[in-house]
Amino acid sequence: MIRLYDTMAREKREFVPADHKRITMYVCGPTVYGRAHIGNARPAVVFDTLRRLLEHQFPDCEVIYARNVTDVDDKIIASAAEEGVDPSVITERYERFYLEDMGALGVVPPTIAPHATEEIPAMVAMIGELIAKNHAYEAEGHVLFSVASDADYGALSRRDREAMIAGARVEVAPYKRDPADFVLWKPSERGVIGWDSPWGRGRPGWHIECSAMIRAHLGETIDIHGGGLDLIFPHHENEIAQSRCAHGGKPLANYWVHNGFVDMGAEKMSKSLGNVVTIDQLLGAGHKGEVLRLALLSAHYRSPLPWTAGRISSSAQSFEVWKRRFGDAFGNNHEANEAVAHPSSADASAIDGLRDDLNVAEFFKAIHRLADEATHGQSAIARADAARALDSSLRLIGIEVGKAYLATFEDVLDELLIDQRIADRVAAKSNRDFATADRIRDELKAEGVLLEDGPSGTTWRRA
């Protein structure tokens, strides 16, 4: 069984899907106005790993994973104004970058990726229901949720009223009935993106976005809602209140799962603090995507994750060792290829570690044992079996050492073939067979290999 730490219950609970044929999980996704930093990648990698585990544990169950895209926001509007472009130019650019960056980290696209700008009717409908049920009210072109109308408000964060008001950094406004009330709809000034509504032209508040999307695509109550610890209050608290009040007291989610921060020292990493390192910067510096993913999974997902050069280096070393141990276990490359093409079962201890609230310490303990057995097993069969289990187990967290080993082998083989063709070209030139020499040069160029003749001989580089 899988056990997950439920933030609402403040304890680990056995995960039991409400529908054994359909598991629903929603995770708050990116606000697309800038490049994603490595802290933004942690929830994407963590919940991608949880999704893989759910699919492994419930093979006959459809896992529907939704991750939203916030493509209407004050920061987006400000960026668009600064560049003098439509907000869609900003959002399309940075959503594309986000997907490329997450793909480099081995994150599989979600089943559903609803966009805020495409869900306005659903938000307007939910706001209307909340007004009709006296949980929201209109004031000076705004619609606000009445926190006092929800007796259970604060159950997730467990903060007292003063702490909630301070934590929400509430806007002091004369049209609010209560300082804790939060915006569901706000007016858009002339020339600013907006939509028509019963309360005038405007745009939605941030919190209503997720509640409306969840209902529209997954249902009134979902299995798992995830996100970073910083979203517990006010965002997730407000989502819960909206949905509960709109749906007659039904819970929004049966399990609330939150990941810890990535930090650069004492402070969490954030764009507002300016202490960020982006994924494209890390990739551009030569770090492999699978190594960055491994580094993000090297501490328990609920713990703080200090981002250091040592952590990246240690992850790179582990990855290379596992890759080498996998290859060494087989007598030839054909056997290694067969192992990758026909994976075995994952190691039971490794799976048990992940089932225990993604306990990576226990998981990696099993991985190191398998790597050792792949090299020091008592027989060739035992070593090959351990290597197969090593590769299959690591696939559960999105790391594929078998494919990486084969790719490295193919790269080496490819370079040997290039060197041989260059030698053939040199021989052809020596024999004054310039037609053959030119043909070899042109063939290599067509394959993206550029030759450079110099006093010390011929060198080559990728185009």
Secondary structure, 3 states (H helix, E strand, C coil): CCEEEECCCCEEEECCCCECCEEEEEECCCECCCCCEHHHHHHHHHHHHHHHHHHHHCCCCEEEEEECEECCCHHHHHHHHHHCCCHHHHHHHHHHHHHHHHHHCCCCCCCECCEHHHCHHHHHHHHHHHHHCCCEEEECCEEEECHHHCCCCCCCCCCCHHHHHHHCCCCCCCCCCCCCCEEEEEECCCCCCCECCCCCCEEECHHHHHHHHHHHHCCCCEEEEEEEHHHHHHHHHHHHHHHHHHCCCCCCEEEEEEECCEECCCCECCCCCCCCCEHHHHHHCCCCHHHHHHHHCCCCCCCCEECCHHHHHHHHHHHHHHHHHHHHCCCCHHHHHHHHHCCCCCCHHHHHHHHECCCHHHHHHHHHHHHHHHHHCCCHHHHHHHHHHHHHHHHCCCCCHHHHHHHHHHHHHHHHHHHHHHHHHHHHHHCCCHHHHHHHHHHHHHCCEEEEEECCEEEEEEC
